[in-house]
Each structure stands twice: as C-alpha cells, then as structure tokens.
C-alpha cells in the first residue's frame, strides 16, 4: 500500500472526525422516505428549537423572497413544499459539524465558511436558473463540498499542510496538490465522508466532481447537479481569491460553458450573491470575514480594462475575442456544439419579423430521433450522447449555409430556412432524413444507427414563433404516428 493510500485510510478511519448531530440523523432518515408527513418532519425540527428558529429565519430572508412572513415550520412546509424544508433542515443541522470547538486552532474557519457559503448560495441561485428541481440539493452540496479539507486538516494535518504549501509554491490548484500528497483531493474525501453519513447518492456523487474530476461519467440529475456545483465552485474561487477581478471572467465563462446561462442572467445572479451570502452567514451564526460583492469586482475589472485599453491594439483584439467566445458559448449547446434553444428562439423571432416585412416565406423543420428513450435504455446514456452529437453534426453538414440548425431540447432538433418553398423544405427534410439513416455512429467499437422523423411547416405573412413551432410540431407528430423515419410537410394555416 502506498503512503498516499495510507493517508486516505487514516482519514477515513479516524475517530476524531465529527459525527452527525442526532437531529441530522433523523432528518436524513425522513429525507429517504417518500411518504414522510408534514407532522413527522415538523415534530423532528421542533425538537431542536435552535434549528427551528434558524430555519424560519432563513425561510423569511430575502433569499426566498416570500410575500408574507412564515410563523411556523408547518406553514413553511405548506408554502415552500415538504421537500425544500427537508433539504434546508438537513443543511442547517449539518452546519453544526464544523464549529470552533477549541480543537480547530490553526484552521481558518472564516475562509472555510466564506467559500462554503459562496458555493452553496451560488449553487442554489444557478440551480434556480437552469434546473429548479435540484436547487436545494445544490445548496446542500455547495455547503458540504469542501468538508474534505476540514477532515484532512483534522486527521492528517502534516500532509494537508504540505499540500497547501505545494499549491502555493507551484500555483497548482489545491485539489491537485491534495491528490498528489494525500492520495485524494478534498472533493473525493468529501464524497467518502458524506457517503459514510449516508447522505443521498445524488448529493454525494455530485460533490465528488465539483472540481470537474469525473463529471463526464455522471448522467441525468446527478450530472446536472455536478455541473451546477462545478460552476458554483468556480464562482467561489473567483469571489474568495486574492485577485477576484482577474478570476471572475474565467468563472463566468465556465458557468456559460457548463450550464448555457445567458451572460446577462448570470450577471443578475452574481450581483445578488454577496448579499445572500452575508445574510445567510448572519442567520446561521457563522463568521465569514470580509467579503466582496460583484459590483466592486466589476468596477475593479473595468478599471483594469481601461488601463489595458491604453496598451497595444493586440491586447484589445484579445479582449474582444474573449468576449466573442463567451457570447458564442452562451448561444451554443454544450453537448452537440450547435445553437441552443435560447439562440433558436431569438433567431426564429428575427426571421419571422424579416419575413413579415419582406413578404417572403419562412420554413421551420422540427426533427425527433426515433425511439431515443429505448435506445438509451438499451445502449446507455453515453451512447445516447454520441448519437445526439452525430445527428447534430450530420444536420449541420447537410444544411450548410442554407439555414440555422439548433438543438430544441432532449432528442429534438430544429432547422430554420428562409426564402424556401414548400417543395424545397420537403426536399431538405428528405435529405436530412436520408443522411441520418445512412450515418453510422461509432461508439465503443460498435457501429450504431438511428432514424429520425421530420415535420416541416412553411409560413407566409405575419405569424408568431409559437404558431409556427406548433404547426411544425403537429406535422412531426403526424410523421411519428404514420410510421416514423419519414417526413410530413405543409403550409402553415392560422
């Protein structure tokens, strides 16, 4: 057994790691039950007056934005939902695990809580933007993502301090230095500790990849939560760094790349982040030291940009390219590398306005991969991803400059074509159908094939995007109902 393996085992087997509070154990037990009642959860929370008070304070905080004050746990569950209250109660009971109990001298608790709360609040806000159903899990995951650093410091302090020095000396990210010295990064140590406490596997597996290690191996909600935590961790890196203005651009680009958030929406979220972090720290009674808000970071960044603008034209060009890259990433689907839904919606609106002014026709083709769920169940999600990537590539090559190709959602794609007759739209859809049917898809030494169904609608005059999409979708449904792997086209009729 290597020295690093011994260190990891020593941390896992340590008897001086904090144990879960009794109320957290009970909340965990209820969390795993789908049929827990409001009375059951309320009774457990009310047995811990400090937790109940803390939970009500946070629920009534600006972070939740309720229109009226909540006066009881039961009322909170009625307004916010049982699931949200379960997850938040678990979060706040777990805060008690890391406290300054006299044994943490030398461990920077303020920095720990500043980063953990920034990741937690950032995760929740990002989750609300891209996948509301996992927003509360993102809060818990962010709150606990770095607990592995606390475990390493407490149980393997000499090695952990060596890793910190290595990171500072070499400029290596701390999690890489930990992996080299300890044999595991704090993300992996957090995963093991949360698994030991029997937290839900959704949170455990997502926490393990919050620095990007193994994100591609996850699927479904776990992958989405892992991406949100990774984006939130990059934001926390920027907000807690010595030079936030220099780091925030990279964090924004990472959020856009991972989650496809529009930059303006991301900026709105970042502007509210520091307020919620400080408010939550006060309500949870944890010290986080000095913080910085996004407007100050922006001001600093603008000052630096003004200074750089007086330098060479080459530097100006580099900054413009970075801006274009971020804007392109915001309009690009992360998996297929074609236009995403937001870019499609904007382009369709623009093309319909042009068509209405000029009096020409506009074609919209909606396409769906046949039996995709069955394909995923048979071959696995990675094979499904390979199919979506191959289909997108085939659509892009076949359409060329004749139109815009976009991923509409899931296994559904869309093609916008202007100045086309119904015969031309029909022919293009047939060409696309044939190209997909012929295209072999290489995956894990196997050649896979799929087919697709198409619905093409041609509109003339003033029509709304929703009307045209509905018309094309109806024709797509007809194609699937009539046997799939076929094309149905028609003129739009209002």
Secondary structure, 3 states (H helix, E strand, C coil): CCHHHHHHHHHHHCCCCCCCCHHHHHHHHHHCCCCCCHHHHHHHHHCCHHHHHHHHHHHCCCCCCCCCCCCCHHHHHHHHCHHHHHHHHHHHHHHHHCCCCCCCCCCCHHHHHHHHHHHHHHHHHHHHHHCHHHHHHHHHHHHHCCHHHHHHHHHCHHHHHHHHHHHHHHCCCHHHHHHHHHCCCHHHHHHHHHHHCCCCHHHHHHHHCCCCCCHHHCCHHHHHHHHHHHHHHHHHHHHCCCCHHHHHHHHHHHHHHHHCCCHHHHHHHHHHHHHHHHHHHHHHCCCCCCCCCHHHHHHHHHHHHHHHHCCCHHHHHHHHHHHHHHHHHHCECCCCCCECHHHHHHHHHHHHHHHHHHCCEEEEEEEEECCHHHHHHHHCHHHHHHHHHHHHHHHHHHHHHHCEEEEEECCEEEEEEECCCHHHHHHHHHHHHHHHHHCCEEECCEEECCCEEEEEEEEECCCCHHHHHHHHHHHHHHHHHCCCCCEEEEECCC
